[in-house]
Amino acid sequence: MNRTEFIITTAIILFAVFAMGWFANWLVHRLSRVRQSDVADLDRMSQELHEAEETRDQAITYLQQREAELANQLTQTEAELSAAMDGLRSAREVNEELQARLNG
């Protein structure tokens, strides 16, 4: 193999390697390219996520308010029950005293 053949062979090999590298680069960019529809889908999903988070926050706020209202009602009901039980106890004592006076 003389010098000219060696230079031509080396040039062909280098060109083939360059072509394969260029093709590999093109293929990677082609496969990893973000499509406009993908961007639109991501925008739509982010908007839906934002709306879902707002709805969740509103639901949590509503549940906290409702829980506070129910706790207040429970406290009031327990106070009324305690007052009713005290009144009932007092009425039973009066009833027992009256029965003791009648029988006694």
Secondary structure, 3 states (H helix, E strand, C coil): CCHHHHHHHHHHHHHHHHHHHHHHHHHHHHHHCCCHHHHHHHHHHHHHHHHHHHHHHHHHHHHHHHHHHHHHHHHHHHHHHHHHHHHHHHHHHHHHHHHHHHHC
